[in-house]
């Protein structure tokens, strides 16, 4: 029976371990591919992700790089930092209509280099722009007429959003070519490549001289920058060069270094992809480095279970395993076995005949003369065995039983 329980226990543990290993392997395969994450996330390993760029900077170590899962209004970035927002959705980004996200402007004023690299959502842009125009109230007919006139003058262009008097975000119908490129402007730094691969349709129209155009596609600015406070803002119309495919196929290292700038730290924001960190028990354990405490608690729990299953005190010399098991008692035995084990622990072997006589006398309730005479003979026999030094409790017990039978 005991061996069967052991085999069953080992089987259950083995099955559970194999099941958990299978689940972990499935999750590992799913997460290693990274396609469960949004496009341009630094956690995504397929061509649409930006993990290669992040891990390249991480291996270099200078400047240090990290991911931020904090919401945009709570993201922390100090002076001389670069905040990279790869795959920024133009529609979501400029739902503020007349301004940039206030937190980004605040960070730029305090010395952060903010880099916004847009996703190429051309079909979605045209569809949403049409819906937006249909939802505008009738009292804005004048503005609608101005927009239509503007579109007629600049065919194939949709003015998406206007940031105060700074810049207009536009969607362009560029000429379809096999390998589209953006060309470096005269105002751009010389170390930058003369041409870079370009697949996006977003462009910019600076409204003042504070902006510097770095790259153009068919005469449309697609990469611009300006100083803002102690920091700066860089707008990139296509995040393709930051993607894993762009890093692998084109490797525009000088452009990527220019985007980062001369900073002390690089921060990749992930919250605009919907990836935010929730503070839980495991987060606090990692934050305060409580791994040793958890391991210690697990070790103490295992010791407690072991102590409940078997005593930690080693057996006395000369006692075999069966006798020790009988003395300590084993779960699953009947009441009789438990009483025997209790007597063996509580009554010394030489005292067993005396205890038996006392219990017999209490049970018989000695009242008549014959029982009194038998009890007297039993005690006399016990005194005689003690005087002769006979310490065999089995022999003494048999002699006592023979005396009791003589009474009958």
Buried (B, 14 or more C-beta within 10 A) or exposed (E): EEEEEEEEEEEEEEEEEEEEEEEEEEEEEEEEEBBEBBBBBBBBBBBBBBBBBBBBBBEEEEBEBEBBEBEBEEBEBEBBBBBBBBBBBBBEBBEEEEBBBEBBBEBBEBBBBBBBBBBBBBEBBBEBBEEEEEEEEEEEEEEEEEBEEEBEEEEEBBBBBBBEEBBBBBBBEBEEEEEBBBBBBEEBEEEBBEEBBBBBBBBBBBBEEBBBBBBBBBEBBBBBBBEBBEBBBBBBBBBBBBBBBBBEEBEBEBBBEBBBBEBEBBBBBBBBBEBEEEEEEEEEEEEEEBEEEEEEEEEEEEEEEEEEEEEEEEBEEEEEEEEEBBBEBEEEBEEEEEEBBEEBEEBEEBEBBBBBBBEBBEEBEBEEEEBEEBBEBBBEBBEEBBEEEBEEBEEBBEBBEEBBEEEE
